[in-house]
Amino acid sequence: MSRVCELTGKGPMTGNNVSHAHNKTRRRFLPNLNEVTLISDVLGRAFKFRVSAAGLRTVDHRGGLDNFLAKARDAELSDKALKVKKEIEKAQATA
């Protein structure tokens, strides 16, 4: 399982550990991923995603999963999230 947020596309970054003697060794900064269940108001269903803590705050700020996916770019969404986005758009078009 890759360490990438399914909604924001945030992944691991690299940098250095720097000791007191200023020795540098490479390290990875991993995103804070959580397994969460988000509910779509339009579809009335729940979906499980691996989302970063910052991504979860963004979903909350934009007013839920439906509004977040409507504004999100397709390039940063996972395949599963893209599928949900298409379902929501289809349901909104018929309603």
Secondary structure, DSSP 4 states (H G I P E B T S, - for coil): -----TTT----EEEEEE-TT--EEEEEE---EEEEEEEETTTTEEEEEEEEHHHHHHHHHTTSHHHHHHHS-GGGS-HHHHHHHHHHHHHHHH-
